[in-house]
């Protein structure tokens, strides 16, 4: 197994090469070429003479939309699991009265807090609630990064 590099705010995003460098470009180019084909046929004779070119554009757009939706569904599911995991973690790490305020944290805040070390969680939760920090602001405020190598 390859050695994992320490994660930071600067390098924590993840690219999935088969998705980002193959699937998306292929479907994007498919839509582009379908549009070129469509407009070339419209210039030759008209829309109703070349309905197949229009249907090809619709099919390419539907396929590209499906690819994006499939990716977004997995990211949304990941965020739901993170929300549950972080609520459980915060229940164990926070003392009252912060523990009773866990439901006030937004999904974005919970997702940002997942990278914080156990030691800095109480102060970050308090700041997140009082200052209404965004996911990015929370990640930027983390001093000791808790890596997450399993995200989608």
Order of alpha helices (4+ residues) and beta strands (2+ residues): alpha-alpha-alpha-alpha-alpha
